[in-house]
Amino acid sequence: MSSPEKEYIHRTWLAAAALIAVLVAVSFIPPQSIGEIRLRRANILSDLMTFDDSAAAEASATPELYDEEEFRIDLEEVASRIEADTTPREVPTTFEWRLPAEFAPYELREPDSARWVPTLTPIEDYSDSGAIRAFCDTLLQARRPVRIAFLGDSFVEGDILTADLRERLQTAFGGRPGGGTGFAPMASPLTAFRRTVKTQSKGWTTYNIMQRKSAPDFLRERFYVSGWVSQPAAGASTRWENTDYRERLDECTDARILFLSPHDSRVEVTLNDTLRREFGVPGDASVRQIAVSAPHIHSLGFRVLSGPEQFIGYGAIFEGRGVVVDNYSIRSNNGQAMFWTNPSVNARIHSFAPYDLVILQYGLNIMQAGVKSYRGYATQIEKMVAYVRQCFPGAAVLVLGVSDRSVKTDAGFEPMDAIPYMLESQRSAARNTGAAFWPTSDAMRAQGGMAEFVRNGWAGKDYTHINYAGGRRVAWALFDALNAEACRAYAERRAAELRRAKAAEVMDSLQRARIEHELFPSVGSETLNLPRP
């Protein structure tokens, strides 16, 4: 008969063997989903064997990536609303405060072909008319500010990426004086996070478009693409101050304050904390602007003195004589929030300061590991492009492909397998609508990819979101792509100028020969090198 000690040892070995057998069996269970939660394979044999889970993921039912209702939009109704609501008003929509300043004349720009990143990731322009090339011609020759609207999600929140894109474009094509931080909301919980402008606001109740159902009805229907609306109490105020976080931000010469005042109101604007001016605003349903121009705008204040009922504050745009990049980032936005904005508000603000280029950066919140079909989302992107063209007529549209992203696997962090499929859906949407396309993930992978971004401290440990340092690298790559197009446009224009000059020289020589022939008819046409009759 065995001793109790040997019996316990025997049972322990049996239990251990049974546990190992269970874990090995679990390793062969493919990844599963519980509701919206995706469970990875539990593989204790990852050092010895790997599994291809793509077939299992493909075989499983495709998860619901978004709510179709959130992307529902009647584009014909949008067009009719814009036409009806942007007709000339009996009341003024623009109030001006201009201080005299002397500016040097605009100069044509000559682009520098030097790159900021080693590998060029080119823009793919699918427009028949070459919309990006036309935009680059504007960059080179426009005698006015060139304006870019950058619509995106949390990937560019707080002016990440756009701060450095703005800096590079202003430096290359801005001239002096120039600059400005672009759009800054009237009030927002995120203002402390943004480093390119300081915003201090008091007395405002602010609503985000992603929580629009909690806003009062009259606010809910009047969102701008910025995603923020603010309602004032009596005496509500905002002060914006330029910073030196990037070059040329403190060289702003123009600003426009955007608001809506359905009832008569009175507001006060303070320039550089010293000069003050009041404006009486008659009530009207249209968006208004106060346009301020001065030799140097360091800070700007805005206060609602009276008439706060149903008053809506949108924010201010700070610009100069160069390139303006407005950051319109909305956290958790898949692009659907665009259709919740008021198209007439968008079109009216566009009429104040027309955009030359609109950039769409979405898809990060849609993409899921194991999902390989985004054809439905491509259709929604096509709607976005159409909506943008109605709200911002004349602007070129650039669709940014989804950024690089890594997910944790048995072998460590690896690029998400869904990226190429999302990229192709975005590329096809750009192709079908005649827009332009730029693959962000390709530009990131040319610099090492998301894993390298995390190692260098350029991105967060979620392997999804870049920080300011990472935004700088992506912005440099996007600037290189735009600058390469500008260099080609410049080369083509110079070649055309040289051809015209050469043709003019030939015509001048023939004209001189004919004049000489008339003066000296005894000289033969062969001597004068004239064409024979």
C-alpha positions in Angstrom: 0.0 0.0 0.0 1.4 3.4 -1.0 2.1 6.1 1.6 0.0 9.3 1.8 3.0 11.4 0.7 3.4 9.4 -2.6 -0.3 9.6 -3.2 -0.3 13.4 -2.9 2.7 13.6 -5.4 0.9 11.4 -7.8 -2.2 13.5 -7.7 -0.2 16.7 -8.1 1.4 15.3 -11.3 -2.0 14.3 -12.6 -3.5 17.7 -11.9 -0.6 19.5 -13.6 -0.9 17.2 -16.6 -4.6 17.9 -16.8 -4.0 21.6 -16.6 -1.4 21.6 -19.3 -3.7 19.5 -21.5 -6.6 22.0 -21.0 -4.3 25.0 -21.8 -3.0 23.3 -24.9 -6.6 22.6 -26.0 -7.5 26.3 -25.3 -4.7 27.4 -27.6 -6.5 25.8 -30.5 -9.7 27.8 -29.9 -9.8 30.7 -32.5 -10.3 34.3 -31.4 -13.8 35.1 -30.3 -16.0 38.2 -29.8 -18.3 38.8 -26.9 -20.5 41.7 -27.9 -18.1 44.5 -29.0 -15.2 43.0 -27.1 -12.6 41.2 -29.2 -10.8 38.3 -27.4 -7.4 37.2 -28.6 -6.3 33.6 -28.8 -4.8 32.3 -25.5 -1.7 30.5 -26.8 0.8 29.2 -24.3 2.7 27.6 -27.1 3.5 30.9 -28.9 7.2 30.3 -28.7 6.8 26.9 -30.5 3.9 27.4 -32.9 1.8 30.2 -34.4 -1.7 30.3 -35.8 -3.1 32.2 -38.8 -6.3 33.7 -37.4 -7.2 35.6 -40.5 -9.3 32.8 -41.9 -11.3 32.5 -38.7 -11.8 36.2 -38.5 -13.0 36.3 -42.1 -15.3 33.4 -41.5 -16.9 35.1 -38.5 -19.7 37.6 -39.0 -18.4 41.1 -39.8 -19.0 43.3 -36.7 -21.2 46.4 -37.1 -18.6 49.1 -37.5 -20.9 52.1 -37.3 -24.6 53.2 -37.2 -25.8 53.7 -40.8 -28.3 56.3 -39.5 -25.5 58.5 -38.3 -24.3 58.9 -42.0 -27.7 59.5 -43.4 -27.7 62.8 -45.4 -29.9 64.2 -48.2 -27.4 66.2 -50.3 -30.1 67.8 -52.5 -31.7 69.2 -49.3 -28.3 70.4 -48.2 -27.9 72.3 -51.5 -31.3 73.9 -51.2 -30.7 75.0 -47.6 -27.4 76.6 -48.4 -28.9 78.5 -51.3 -31.9 79.7 -49.2 -29.9 80.6 -46.1 -26.9 82.4 -47.7 -28.8 84.9 -49.8 -27.8 88.6 -49.2 -29.1 89.9 -45.8 -30.8 93.2 -45.0 -28.6 93.5 -41.9 -24.8 93.5 -42.0 -23.0 90.2 -41.6 -19.5 91.7 -41.3 -18.3 94.4 -38.9 -14.8 95.8 -39.5 -12.2 97.2 -37.2 -9.1 98.0 -39.3 -6.0 99.8 -38.0 -3.7 101.3 -40.7 -0.6 99.3 -41.5 1.9 99.3 -44.3 2.7 95.9 -45.9 5.3 95.0 -48.4 3.8 93.8 -51.8 3.2 90.2 -52.3 5.9 88.2 -54.1 5.7 85.1 -56.2 7.0 82.1 -54.3 9.8 79.8 -55.5 9.6 76.5 -53.7 12.7 74.7 -52.3 12.9 71.1 -53.5 14.7 70.0 -50.3 12.8 67.3 -48.3 12.2 67.1 -44.6 12.0 63.3 -44.5 14.2 60.9 -46.5 11.4 59.1 -48.3 8.8 60.9 -50.3 5.2 59.6 -50.0 3.5 61.2 -53.0 -0.1 62.5 -53.2 -2.4 60.6 -55.6 -4.6 63.1 -57.4 -7.7 61.5 -59.0 -9.3 64.7 -60.1 -9.7 65.3 -63.9 -8.8 68.9 -63.5 -5.8 68.4 -61.2 -7.3 70.0 -58.1 -4.1 69.6 -56.0 -2.0 71.1 -58.8 -4.4 74.0 -58.9 -4.1 74.4 -55.1 -0.3 74.4 -55.4 -0.6 77.1 -58.1 -2.5 79.1 -55.6 0.2 78.5 -53.0 2.8 79.9 -55.4 0.9 82.9 -56.8 -2.0 83.9 -54.6 -1.9 87.6 -53.4 -4.1 86.7 -50.4 -4.1 84.2 -47.5 -4.3 80.6 -48.7 -6.6 78.7 -46.4 -6.7 75.0 -45.4 -9.4 73.3 -43.3 -8.1 70.1 -41.6 -11.1 68.0 -40.4 -10.2 65.0 -38.3 -10.5 63.0 -35.0 -8.4 62.7 -31.8 -5.3 61.8 -33.9 -4.9 65.6 -34.5 -6.5 66.9 -31.4 -4.9 69.9 -29.8 -3.3 71.0 -33.0 -1.1 67.9 -33.2 0.3 67.5 -36.7 -1.5 70.6 -37.9 0.8 72.9 -35.9 3.9 71.6 -37.8 2.1 71.5 -41.1 1.1 75.1 -40.6 4.6 76.1 -39.6 6.3 74.5 -42.7 3.7 75.9 -45.1 3.9 79.4 -43.6 7.7 79.3 -43.7 7.8 78.1 -47.3 4.9 80.1 -48.8 3.9 82.7 -46.3 6.1 85.8 -46.8 6.3 88.5 -44.2 4.4 89.5 -42.2 2.4 86.3 -41.9 1.3 83.5 -39.6 -1.5 82.9 -37.2 -2.8 79.9 -35.4 -6.0 79.5 -37.5 -9.2 78.6 -35.8 -9.6 78.6 -32.0 -13.0 77.9 -30.4 -14.8 80.4 -28.2 -14.6 78.0 -25.3 -13.7 74.3 -24.9 -12.6 71.9 -22.1 -9.6 71.1 -24.4 -8.2 74.6 -24.7 -5.5 73.9 -22.0 -4.2 71.0 -24.0 -3.5 73.1 -27.1 -0.2 74.9 -27.1 -0.4 77.0 -30.2 -2.9 79.5 -28.7 -3.9 80.4 -25.1 -7.6 80.7 -24.5 -9.3 82.0 -21.3 -13.1 82.0 -21.3 -15.6 82.9 -18.7 -19.4 82.6 -18.6 -19.9 80.3 -21.5 -21.7 77.0 -21.6 -20.1 74.8 -24.2 -21.5 71.8 -26.1 -19.6 69.3 -28.2 -21.3 67.9 -31.4 -20.7 64.3 -30.2 -23.0 65.0 -27.3 -25.3 67.3 -29.3 -28.5 65.6 -27.9 -27.8 67.3 -24.5 -27.7 70.8 -26.1 -30.8 73.0 -26.3 -32.7 72.7 -29.6 -31.6 76.0 -31.1 -28.0 75.1 -30.5 -28.3 71.6 -31.7 -29.2 72.7 -35.2 -26.4 75.3 -35.6 -23.1 73.4 -35.2 -20.1 74.4 -37.3 -17.5 71.9 -38.6 -15.4 72.9 -35.6 -17.7 70.7 -33.4 -18.2 73.3 -30.7 -20.9 75.8 -29.9 -20.9 78.1 -26.8 -23.9 79.9 -25.2 -23.1 83.0 -23.1 -24.4 84.3 -19.8 -24.5 88.1 -19.5 -21.0 89.4 -19.6 -19.4 86.2 -20.9 -15.9 86.8 -22.3 -13.0 85.1 -24.1 -9.4 86.1 -24.5 -7.1 84.5 -27.0 -3.4 85.0 -26.9 -0.8 84.1 -29.5 2.1 81.9 -28.5 5.6 81.2 -29.7 5.2 77.4 -29.6 5.8 77.4 -33.3 7.4 79.9 -35.7 5.2 82.8 -37.0 2.3 82.2 -34.6 2.9 85.7 -33.0 3.0 87.5 -36.3 -0.8 87.5 -36.9 -2.2 90.6 -38.6 -5.8 89.6 -39.1 -8.5 88.0 -37.1 -12.2 87.3 -37.5 -14.6 86.5 -34.6 -17.5 84.3 -35.6 -20.9 84.3 -33.8 -24.6 84.2 -34.3 -27.0 86.8 -32.7 -30.7 86.1 -33.4 -31.7 89.0 -31.2 -30.2 92.5 -30.9 -27.0 92.4 -28.9 -24.0 94.5 -28.0 -20.5 93.1 -27.9 -17.0 94.5 -27.1 -13.7 93.6 -28.8 -10.4 94.3 -27.1 -7.1 94.4 -29.1 -3.8 93.7 -27.4 -5.4 94.4 -24.0 -5.4 98.2 -24.6 -7.7 99.2 -27.4 -11.5 98.6 -27.1 -14.4 99.0 -29.4 -18.1 98.2 -29.1 -20.4 96.9 -31.8 -24.2 97.0 -31.9 -25.4 93.9 -33.6 -29.0 93.9 -35.0 -30.7 90.5 -34.5 -30.7 88.1 -37.5 -30.4 84.3 -38.0 -27.3 84.6 -40.1 -23.7 84.0 -38.9 -21.8 87.2 -38.3 -18.1 88.1 -38.2 -16.1 90.9 -36.7 -13.0 91.4 -38.9 -10.0 92.9 -37.1 -6.9 94.0 -38.9 -3.8 95.5 -37.3 0.0 95.7 -37.7 0.3 93.2 -34.9 -2.3 91.2 -33.1 -0.9 89.6 -29.9 -4.2 89.1 -28.1 -7.8 89.5 -28.8 -10.7 89.8 -26.3 -14.4 89.3 -26.9 -17.3 90.1 -24.5 -21.1 89.9 -24.7 -22.4 93.1 -23.1 -26.1 92.5 -23.8 -28.5 90.3 -25.7 -27.1 86.8 -24.7 -30.5 85.1 -25.4 -29.8 82.4 -28.0 -26.5 84.0 -28.8 -24.0 81.4 -30.2 -20.2 81.9 -30.1 -18.2 79.8 -32.5 -14.6 81.1 -32.1 -12.0 83.1 -33.9 -9.7 82.6 -36.9 -6.2 84.2 -36.6 -4.4 84.6 -39.9 -1.8 86.6 -41.8 -0.6 87.1 -45.3 0.5 83.5 -45.7 -1.0 80.0 -45.3 -3.8 79.5 -42.8 -4.4 75.9 -41.4 -7.6 75.5 -39.3 -7.6 72.5 -37.0 -11.2 71.1 -36.8 -10.6 68.0 -34.7 -13.5 66.1 -32.9 -12.7 63.2 -30.6 -14.4 59.9 -31.5 -15.6 61.2 -34.8 -15.7 58.8 -37.7 -16.7 61.6 -40.1 -20.4 61.2 -39.3 -20.4 64.4 -37.2 -19.9 66.3 -40.4 -23.5 65.6 -41.3 -24.8 66.9 -38.0 -23.4 70.4 -38.7 -25.5 73.1 -40.2 -24.5 73.4 -43.9 -25.7 77.0 -44.1 -23.4 77.9 -41.1 -20.5 76.2 -42.9 -21.2 77.9 -46.2 -21.6 81.4 -44.6 -18.3 81.2 -42.8 -16.7 79.9 -46.0 -18.0 83.0 -47.7 -16.1 85.1 -45.2 -12.8 83.4 -45.8 -13.0 80.8 -48.6 -11.0 77.6 -48.2 -8.6 76.4 -50.9 -8.1 72.9 -49.6 -10.1 70.7 -47.2 -8.3 67.7 -45.7 -10.3 64.7 -44.3 -8.6 62.6 -41.7 -10.9 59.8 -40.5 -11.1 56.0 -40.2 -9.1 55.4 -37.1 -12.2 54.9 -35.0 -13.8 52.6 -37.6 -10.9 50.2 -38.2 -10.9 46.9 -36.3 -8.4 44.0 -36.2 -9.5 41.1 -38.4 -12.0 43.1 -40.4 -11.1 43.2 -44.1 -14.1 44.8 -45.7 -14.8 48.5 -45.5 -16.8 49.0 -48.7 -19.7 50.4 -46.8 -17.5 53.0 -45.1 -16.0 54.0 -48.5 -19.6 54.9 -49.5 -19.8 57.2 -46.5 -16.5 58.8 -47.4 -17.9 59.6 -50.8 -20.8 61.3 -49.1 -18.3 63.3 -47.0 -16.5 64.6 -50.1 -19.8 65.6 -51.7 -20.9 67.4 -48.5 -17.6 69.2 -48.3 -17.9 70.4 -51.9 -21.4 71.8 -51.2 -20.4 73.6 -48.0 -17.0 74.8 -49.3 -17.3 75.2 -53.0 -14.1 75.7 -55.0 -11.9 73.9 -52.4 -9.8 70.9 -53.4 -10.4 67.8 -51.3 -7.6 65.6 -49.9 -8.5 62.3 -48.2 -5.8 61.1 -45.8 -5.5 57.3 -45.5 -5.6 55.9 -42.0 -2.5 56.2 -39.9 -0.3 53.3 -38.8 -1.5 51.4 -35.8 -0.1 48.3 -33.9 -1.9 45.7 -31.8 -0.6 43.2 -29.3 -0.2 39.7 -30.5 1.5 36.5 -29.2 4.6 37.7 -30.9 4.5 41.3 -29.5 3.1 44.5 -31.1 2.5 44.1 -34.9 0.8 46.4 -37.5 -3.0 45.9 -37.5 -4.0 43.6 -40.3 -7.0 45.8 -41.2 -4.8 48.7 -42.3 -4.4 47.8 -46.0 -8.1 47.1 -46.4 -9.1 50.5 -44.8 -6.5 52.2 -47.0 -8.0 50.7 -50.2 -11.5 51.8 -49.2 -10.3 55.3 -48.6 -8.3 55.3 -51.9 -11.3 54.0 -53.8 -13.6 56.7 -52.3 -11.1 59.4 -53.4 -10.9 57.8 -56.9 -14.7 57.6 -57.3 -15.2 61.2 -56.3 -12.2 62.7 -58.1 -10.5 63.8 -54.9 -6.9 63.4 -53.9 -5.5 60.7 -51.6 -2.4 60.5 -49.3 -1.6 57.2 -47.5 -0.6 58.4 -43.9 0.4 54.9 -42.8 2.9 54.6 -45.7 4.5 57.8 -44.6 4.7 56.6 -41.0 6.1 53.2 -42.0 8.8 54.9 -44.2 10.0 56.4 -40.8 9.9 53.0 -39.0 6.1 52.6 -38.4 4.1 52.9 -35.1 6.5 50.6 -33.2 9.4 52.9 -34.0 7.3 56.0 -33.2 6.6 54.5 -29.7 10.3 53.6 -29.1 11.3 57.2 -30.1 8.7 58.7 -27.8 6.7 60.0 -30.8 3.5 58.1 -29.9 1.6 56.8 -26.9 1.8 53.4 -25.5 -1.6 52.6 -27.0 0.2 52.3 -30.3 -2.5 54.3 -31.9 -2.2 58.0 -31.1 0.8 60.2 -31.9 2.0 63.1 -29.8 3.4 66.5 -30.8 6.7 64.9 -31.7 5.1 62.3 -33.8 2.8 64.8 -35.4 5.9 66.8 -36.5 7.2 63.7 -38.4 3.9 63.1 -40.1 3.4 66.8 -40.9 6.9 66.9 -42.5 6.0 64.0 -44.7 2.7 65.6 -45.7 4.4 68.9 -46.3 7.0 67.2 -48.5 4.2 65.7 -50.6 2.5 69.1 -51.1 5.8 70.8 -51.7 6.7 68.2 -54.4 3.5 69.1 -56.2 4.3 72.8 -55.8 7.8 72.2 -57.2 6.3 70.4 -60.2 3.7 73.2 -60.7 6.5 75.8 -60.5 8.7 73.9 -63.0 5.8 73.6 -65.5 5.0 77.3 -65.1 8.6 78.3 -65.6 8.9 76.0 -68.7 5.8 77.6 -70.2 7.2 81.1 -69.5 10.5 80.2 -71.3 8.6 78.8 -74.2 6.5 81.9 -74.5 9.6 84.1 -74.3 11.4 82.1 -77.0 8.3 82.3 -79.2 8.2 86.0 -78.7 11.9 86.3 -79.7 11.2 84.5 -82.9 8.2 86.7 -83.7 10.3 89.8 -82.9 13.0 88.7 -85.3 10.5 88.0 -88.1 8.8 91.3 -87.5 12.1 93.2 -87.7 12.9 91.4 -91.0 9.6 92.4 -92.5 10.1 96.0 -91.5 13.6 96.0 -93.1 12.2 94.4 -96.3 9.7 97.3 -96.5 12.4 99.9 -96.0 14.9 98.2 -98.4 12.8 96.3 -101.0 15.9 95.7 -103.1 17.2 93.2 -100.5 16.0 89.7 -101.2 13.9 87.7 -98.8 16.7 85.1 -98.7 19.0 87.8 -97.2 16.4 88.8 -94.7 15.6 85.2 -93.8 12.0 85.7 -94.6 9.7 82.8 -95.5 9.0 82.5 -99.2 5.6 83.5 -100.5 
